[in-house]
Each structure stands twice: as structure tokens, then as C-alpha cells.
């Protein structure tokens, strides 16, 4: 797709982007929320184990006769193995908000559990309520820790029970869950985007069908929009049909008006020509010449008006090969004394989007001009130049024209050789008729040596 096409507004692209953007945003928020909930649930389960360890410590700790704190004999082997990742200690508040360790698990060896600087204040604020926090262990491993403060019998100072465990397994599980969730939601997002694209394409299919049907009308394959469309598009289809009918009516009125005007002028011109020919004399000759020129101009503009009307009409299509074959046989007979040979070539499935009479006039005037000025050879080629255009080239082996003469010869009524027969309207008619069909006429130097006439015309589908 070109950059220009991407910059153009697109209803499909807009709907897909909006739906996909909203869906991806919802999926992203959902994934984040799920990951947070899973992490919180895992931490809560982890904290439950720490709470049980502290409860065991609290329930089993005793005070000796000398006031020493004696920890219970716990059966958890991890707490007995040095730096195993599961630790506990019993401490008491010291000056400056610090802690003084009384008893520690063997797994701590000669280390201490680190606690936040304000742990004593937090425990004093809510006595008996456990406080959870994250810290680092003896081997700098991440720990999840819990502390609680309690008073023991026969001891005035409060005691702080602390338990901690390596949280690496929990973090690993959380990362695994986040990864799996991300992959699952990514696949779900891709599926949702694909579903949105399909939904938009299917939902807008009637609109695409309407576009194709309007294109068929423009190309002459149909006269009106005929399919039944959903409620939202039915008024548009009806309005399009009404607009096409109105345009056709306007064109027909204009065509009739031009025809009536041309016929109204042709009658007095015919009378003037008849009287001038019967009267004779210099004045009659001048009147006859000018009346004949006026009659040719009227015929020319009448043809042009009819062609312009037909280009907006039903869009009839004409076989190019059939027209070239007919013109070649006719012109070869006309120039039989000159021995003109016309070599033509066109694909059988190449069609002109217009009426047969107009193609006969377009190609006929150009081919007749080539036959008039050639020395004996004319070559005609018709090829498709695009899906909607065809190119018709006529070459001859005559003297050709200079660049200045090519510009002059397409002017209405221009004649470079006044001794040659004709009105000088041939290529002018071709140029104006081609423009009426939205095409073009170009003149150049032919490879045969003479004049090259190149016509760009609308092409109909086979």
C-alpha cells in the first residue's frame, strides 16, 4: 500500500484501530490486575506460614529463673540448617528504636534479621498486631519477614518475635504467572484484532457492494443500483438512483436542445446554399463558401454535444477490433488507386467505453488522415494501457509534421495544405471527441517516418 493511500481517510482502518486499541487497552489492564492479584494472593499464603511460625514461637517461649528468654525446640529442619532461607529470632527494644537480639535460629548463624528503622514504633502503635515487610537475608537474598510484639509472664519488658523466609520461590512463581498471562493475553489480543477486522469487513460488506455496483453503473455494466441493502444504506442507494435518473434527464434535455438548435440552423443554411448555387456570381460564391463552413461547424458541434451526452449516458461498450477491421477494409477501398495498405492489430477482448459511432469517428478520422498523407502504408495498434484506459496509435509513412505544425493541425478548421481536399476538421474533431470522453490526443513522430497519432480512451471491462 502506498504512503498516499495510507494518508487517505479510511472507515475500515478507523474502526479497526478504535476497536483494536480499546480491546488491547482492556487486555493490558486486565493482565496487570491479574498479575497483581496473583502476587498478593501468593504473598498472603506466604505470610500465613510466617504467622504460624511466630505463633509457635510465642506459644513455646518461656522465661528462665534468671529472666533469660528460652526459645522452644522447633522441628523445622530448615531453621536448623545454616543460611537455609528460613530464619527466626527473638529480640527486645533497645535505645534509639533499635533491637537487641535475645535468641536466634541456627540458620542465621552469627547474623541478624534486618528490620525497618521504625519497626519498634510500628509495633508499639498496634500491640499484638503482626507487621509484614521485605528485607534482605544473610546472603543478601530477598526475604519476606513478619514481626510481632508480645509480653511474656515474669518479664516486664516486651519481646519482639521475628520470622523470615526466602521469597525467591514466590517471586519465581509470580514471574512465571506474568509470563504465561502475557503470552495468553497476547494471543487473545491477536485473536481479538483478527476478529475485529473480520467483523468490520463483514459489517461493511454491504457498503463495499454498493461501491462495486456504483462502479458497474459508471462502467456501463448496469443502469442503476438494483441490490437490496440494509436499512442504513437503502436511503443512500435510492438517492443514488434518483441522482443518476436526474442526471440522465438533464443530459437528454441538453442533448435535445442542442439538436433542435442545430436543426433550426441547418434549414436556413440549406436555403442559403441552394439560392447561392442557383444565383451564381462572386457574391453568391462567397455566401456559398461561408454557408458551407457554417454548416460544417454546426455538424461538428452537434456531434460533439451528442458525444458529450453519450459519455454521461448508459456507458455502451464497443469492440475495438470490429471497428478497426471495418474501417481498414473501407479505407483500403477508398484509397485503392493509391495502393494504401492498412496493418491493424487489437485484442479481441478490448472494448471502448462508448458508442460504436463515436469510435468510428475517432479512429476513422485519424486513419483517413493517415491514408490521405501516407505513401502507401498505415499501421494501427490498440492495446490496454490500464484497467480503465486503452491506447490507440495510428502511424503512416508520409512526410509527417514538425512540432509547430502538430500544435496547429488540431486547431478547429486548420489546414496546412489548402490544396488538399477536406475541411480541416479531421484531427480537430478527434481531439474534441476524445476530450469529451475524458481521453486525450497526442501527435508525434512515427517510426514509419510520418505522423504518429496517439489516442488515450476509456476502456470497458470485457
Secondary structure by P-SEA (a helix, b strand, c coil): ccccccccccaaaaaaaaaaaaaaaaaaaaaaaaaaaaaaaaaaaaaaaaaaaaaaaaacccccccbbbbbcccccccccccccccccbbbbbccccbbbbcccccccccbbbbbccaaaaaaaacccbbbbbbbccccccccbbbbbbbccccccbbbbbbbbccaaaaaaaaaaaaaaaaaaaaaaaaaaaaaaaaaaaaaaaaaaaaaaaaaaaaaccccccccccccccaaaaaaaaaaaaaaaaaaaaaaaaaaaaaaaaaaaaaaaaaaaaaaccaaaaaaaaaaaaaaaaaaaaaaaaaaaaaaacccccccaaaaaaaaaaaaaaaacccbbbbbbbbbccccccccaaaaaaaaaaaaaaaaaccccbbbbbbbbccccbbbbbbbbccccccaaaaaaaacccccccccccccccaaaaaaaaaaaaccbbbbbbbccccbbbbbbbbbbcc
